[in-house]
Amino acid sequence: MGVFKEETETKRVIFNVRLDLAQRLEKAKEDSRKLGKKLDVENAIDKTLEKFLKKAEKKISEVKKKEKEKAQESGEKETVEADDLPDNSETEDETPSEHNDTKKP
């Protein structure tokens, strides 16, 4: 059994849990104190929260990537649609006489 515990930075976070879980936790804490023990709730919460955050961060990254791809695709579609339009710059510079197929004597 170790005498010293590694010190880590902590931050108090308040969040809601289901009533039945809170009641069970309080009862377990009381029962363990009666036995002269202390529940390691902090470690259990840390491990569970770490696992949850890994999943959450992965999902958030995937959603951001999909949104970025959609934005790029829509930008490409707009560019393609603009490229599909006929280029009128050549015909605007020409005069009607240049399009006349009849030859003058």
MARDOLO-846746 format. One record per residue (C-alpha): residue in one letter; x, y, z. Coordinates in steps of 0.2 Angstrom, whole numbers, plus 2048, in hexadecimal, padded with zeros to 3 digits. Each point is the difference from the previous one (the first is absolute). Example, Ala and Ser with C-alpha at 12.3 -4.5 7.8 and 13.67 -1.06 7.14 Angstrom:
A83E7EA827/S8068117FD/
***
This chain:
M800800800/G8078117FB/V80280E80C/F80080E7F3/K7F48047F3/E8058097F0/E7F9811800/T7F68067F1/E7F78107FC/T7EE7FF802/K7F180B7FC/R7EF7FF809/V7F37FD7F3/I7ED7FF805/F7F47F67F5/N7F07F8802/V7FE7ED802/R7F07F5802/L7F9801811/D8017ED803/L8138007FC/A80380F80C/Q7F67F780D/R80A7EF7FD/L81080A800/E7FC808811/K7FC7F0808/A80F7F77FA/K80B80F807/E7F87FE811/D8017ED800/S8138017FB/R80380D80E/K7F87F480C/L80D7F37FB/G80E80D801/K8038017EE/K7FE80D7F3/L7F87FE7EE/D80C8057F2/V7F18097F7/E80C80D7F8/N80A7F37F7/A7F17F77FA/I7F98107F9/D8108057F8/K8027F07F7/T7EE8007FA/L8008127FB/E8117FD7F7/K7F87F27F6/F7F080A7FC/L80A80F7FB/K80B7F67F3/K7F07FA7F8/A7F8812800/E8108087F9/K8017F37F2/K7EE8027FC/I802813800/S80F7FF7F4/E7F67F57F4/V7F280C7FF/K80C80F7FE/K8087F67F2/K7F07FC7F7/E7FA812801/K8118067F9/E7FE7F47F2/K7EE8057FC/A806813800/Q80E7FB7F4/E7F47F67F5/S7F480F7FF/G80E80C7FC/E8057F47F2/K7EF7FE7F9/E7FE813800/T8118017F6/V7FA7F37F4/E7F08087FD/A8088107FC/D80C7F77F5/D7F27F87F7/L7F98117FA/P8048057EF/D80E80D7FE/N7F880F7F8/S81080A7FF/E8047FB7EE/T7EF8037F9/E7FE811809/D80F8067F7/E7FB7FB7EF/T7F680C7F5/P7F07FA7F7/S8098027EF/E80D7F2806/H7F27F4801/N7F98047EF/D8027F17F5/T7FB8097F0/K80E8077F6/K7FF8127F9/P8058027EE/
***
